[in-house]
Amino acid sequence: MKVLVIGADGQLGTDLCRVFKGQDLISLTQREIEITDMASVEKAFVKYQPEVVINTAAFIRVDDCETEQDTAFAVNALGARNVAVQSQKVGAKLVHISTDYIFGGEALIPPDGYTEFDNPVPLSVYGKSKLAGEELVRCLCQKYLIIRSSGLFGAAGALGKGGNFIETMIRLAREKPELRVVNDQVFSPTYTLDLASKISQIIDTEYYGTFHITNSGTCSWYDLARETLDVIRIKTPLIPITSDQYPQKAKRPSNSVLRNYQLHLLGMSQMRPWQEGLKDYLKEKGHTA
Ligand SMILES: NC(=O)c1ccc[n+]([C@@H]2O[C@H](COP(=O)([O-])OP(=O)(O)OC[C@H]3O[C@@H](n4cnc5c(N)ncnc54)[C@H](OP(=O)(O)O)[C@@H]3O)[C@@H](O)[C@H]2O)c1
C-alpha cells in the first residue's frame, strides 16, 4: 500500500511518517507540494500514484486566520479541495485531518462531547475554513476519512505555531515567577503518536466517513499546564484565569470535547488517557528520565 503524507515535517505529519516507516511511504513537505496550487498537487499525484493520501497540511494559526482570512480559506478549504480532486482521480483513499474548532457555536453543548453526527457551528475563521475543507472533501472524493482531533502535542511541535502549548508552558515556567492559564476552555489533548497509530489502524479497514479521534479524558488549558509542570516537577505557581482575562483575536469554544463515538459504534478500542500520552511525550522530549 503506497501511502502519501502531505505536511510530512509538521507535528502530526512527522509521527505519521514514524508509524508508516518501513512501508511504501512518500513524505512530502510544502517545498515539494503546494496544496493551494492544483497543478502542484496534480504533478505529485501523477508522479507517485498513491493508494492512500493523508493530508495534514493546514494554516493552523487560529488568531492569524482572523486577519488572514484569504490564506485560511485558500489552504484549509481550497487546498483540501485540490487534494480531494486529485485523490479521486487516482482512486486513492483520502484521510483528511480536521479539528474540534468546527464546533462551539451551537445553542446546546452535548454533555458527553460532540459526536460525528452533531451539526457543527464554528466560532472562528479557522473553524469555518476547516469545515469548508471537510465539506469539499465529502463532495469530491468517494473514499474519504475525515479525522477530527484536538489539542495536538507531538515531538516535532506544530510547525505552523512554532512549537506547542506544552513546550510554551515549560519555557515560561522556567522564565517567569508565576503563570496565568485559561481554565474555562475544555477539550481532549491528543498525543500525535497515538493519533497516528490509530489512523493507521482505521486505514486498514473498509470504514469511511467522519471519525473523532482524541486521547481519552478532558481538561482545560490550566489542567494541561498543571499536569505538565507536576510531572516534570517545576514548582512555578499557576493561576487559573477566564478567557475574558486573556483576550485573543479568535473566539474559542468553551467546550470542544469530541466524543469518539464512531470508534465505540464500530467496537474499536478507545485511545488511552491524555495523561499517559503526555508522560510519554515528556519522556520523548527529554523533560523526564
Ligand atoms: N495543532 C493542533 O492543536 C490541532 C488540533 C486539531 C486539529 N489539528 C489539525 O491537524 C493537522 C496537523 O496539525 P499540526 O499541528 O501537525 O500542524 P503543523 O505542525 O503546522 O503541520 C502542518 C503542515 O502543513 C504544511 N503546510 C501548511 N500550508 C501548506 C500548503 N499550503 N501546502 C503544503 N503544505 C502546507 C506545513 O508546512 P510549513 O510549516 O512548511 O508551512 C506543515 O508541515 C491540521 O490539519 C490541523 O488543522 C491541529
The ligand as an SDF file (V2000), in Angstrom:
LIG
                    3D

 48 52  0  0  0  0  0  0  0  0999 V2000
   -2.2710   21.6770   16.3070 N   0  0  0  0  0  0  0  0  0  0  0  0
   -3.4320   21.3810   16.8900 C   0  0  0  0  0  0  0  0  0  0  0  0
   -3.6090   21.5480   18.1030 O   0  0  0  0  0  0  0  0  0  0  0  0
   -4.5420   20.7860   16.0740 C   0  0  0  0  0  0  0  0  0  0  0  0
   -5.7580   20.4590   16.7050 C   0  0  0  0  0  0  0  0  0  0  0  0
   -6.7840   19.8630   15.9580 C   0  0  0  0  0  0  0  0  0  0  0  0
   -6.6010   19.6130   14.6010 C   0  0  0  0  0  0  0  0  0  0  0  0
   -5.4260   19.9770   14.0120 N   0  0  0  0  0  0  0  0  0  0  0  0
   -5.2620   19.7020   12.5720 C   0  0  0  0  0  0  0  0  0  0  0  0
   -4.2190   18.7390   12.4600 O   0  0  0  0  0  0  0  0  0  0  0  0
   -3.4810   18.9360   11.2670 C   0  0  0  0  0  0  0  0  0  0  0  0
   -1.9920   18.9360   11.5630 C   0  0  0  0  0  0  0  0  0  0  0  0
   -1.6820   19.9440   12.5030 O   0  0  0  0  0  0  0  0  0  0  0  0
   -0.1980   20.1140   13.0610 P   0  0  0  0  0  0  0  0  0  0  0  0
   -0.2990   20.5340   14.4890 O   0  0  0  0  0  0  0  0  0  0  0  0
    0.6160   18.9110   12.7030 O   0  0  0  0  0  0  0  0  0  0  0  0
    0.2860   21.3860   12.1960 O   0  0  0  0  0  0  0  0  0  0  0  0
    1.7590   21.7770   11.6470 P   0  0  0  0  0  0  0  0  0  0  0  0
    2.8230   21.2260   12.5300 O   0  0  0  0  0  0  0  0  0  0  0  0
    1.7290   23.2480   11.3960 O   0  0  0  0  0  0  0  0  0  0  0  0
    1.8290   20.9890   10.2640 O   0  0  0  0  0  0  0  0  0  0  0  0
    1.1630   21.4320    9.1300 C   0  0  0  0  0  0  0  0  0  0  0  0
    1.9930   21.0790    7.9290 C   0  0  0  0  0  0  0  0  0  0  0  0
    1.3160   21.5590    6.7650 O   0  0  0  0  0  0  0  0  0  0  0  0
    2.2570   22.2060    5.9150 C   0  0  0  0  0  0  0  0  0  0  0  0
    1.5740   23.1940    5.1080 N   0  0  0  0  0  0  0  0  0  0  0  0
    0.9830   24.3500    5.5110 C   0  0  0  0  0  0  0  0  0  0  0  0
    0.4640   25.0060    4.4630 N   0  0  0  0  0  0  0  0  0  0  0  0
    0.7240   24.2440    3.3660 C   0  0  0  0  0  0  0  0  0  0  0  0
    0.4490   24.3760    1.9930 C   0  0  0  0  0  0  0  0  0  0  0  0
   -0.1870   25.4470    1.5180 N   0  0  0  0  0  0  0  0  0  0  0  0
    0.8660   23.3950    1.1430 N   0  0  0  0  0  0  0  0  0  0  0  0
    1.5240   22.3230    1.5970 C   0  0  0  0  0  0  0  0  0  0  0  0
    1.8170   22.1320    2.9040 N   0  0  0  0  0  0  0  0  0  0  0  0
    1.4330   23.0900    3.7700 C   0  0  0  0  0  0  0  0  0  0  0  0
    3.2320   22.8260    6.8820 C   0  0  0  0  0  0  0  0  0  0  0  0
    4.4350   23.1270    6.2240 O   0  0  0  0  0  0  0  0  0  0  0  0
    5.1940   24.5240    6.5380 P   0  0  0  0  0  0  0  0  0  0  0  0
    5.3640   24.5980    8.0050 O   0  0  0  0  0  0  0  0  0  0  0  0
    6.4340   24.4100    5.7540 O   0  0  0  0  0  0  0  0  0  0  0  0
    4.2380   25.6010    6.0570 O   0  0  0  0  0  0  0  0  0  0  0  0
    3.3710   21.7220    7.9190 C   0  0  0  0  0  0  0  0  0  0  0  0
    4.3090   20.7600    7.5030 O   0  0  0  0  0  0  0  0  0  0  0  0
   -4.0410   20.2190   10.6310 C   0  0  0  0  0  0  0  0  0  0  0  0
   -4.9500   19.8500    9.6210 O   0  0  0  0  0  0  0  0  0  0  0  0
   -4.7870   20.8990   11.7600 C   0  0  0  0  0  0  0  0  0  0  0  0
   -5.8790   21.6590   11.2710 O   0  0  0  0  0  0  0  0  0  0  0  0
   -4.3970   20.5440   14.7120 C   0  0  0  0  0  0  0  0  0  0  0  0
  1  2  1  0
  2  3  2  0
  2  4  1  0
  4  5  1  0
  4 48  2  0
  5  6  2  0
  6  7  1  0
  7  8  2  0
  8  9  1  0
  8 48  1  0
  9 10  1  0
  9 46  1  0
 10 11  1  0
 11 12  1  0
 11 44  1  0
 12 13  1  0
 13 14  1  0
 14 15  2  0
 14 16  1  0
 14 17  1  0
 17 18  1  0
 18 19  2  0
 18 20  1  0
 18 21  1  0
 21 22  1  0
 22 23  1  0
 23 24  1  0
 23 42  1  0
 24 25  1  0
 25 26  1  0
 25 36  1  0
 26 27  1  0
 26 35  1  0
 27 28  2  0
 28 29  1  0
 29 30  1  0
 29 35  2  0
 30 31  1  0
 30 32  2  0
 32 33  1  0
 33 34  2  0
 34 35  1  0
 36 37  1  0
 36 42  1  0
 37 38  1  0
 38 39  2  0
 38 40  1  0
 38 41  1  0
 42 43  1  0
 44 45  1  0
 44 46  1  0
 46 47  1  0
M  CHG  2   8   1  16  -1
M  END
$$$$
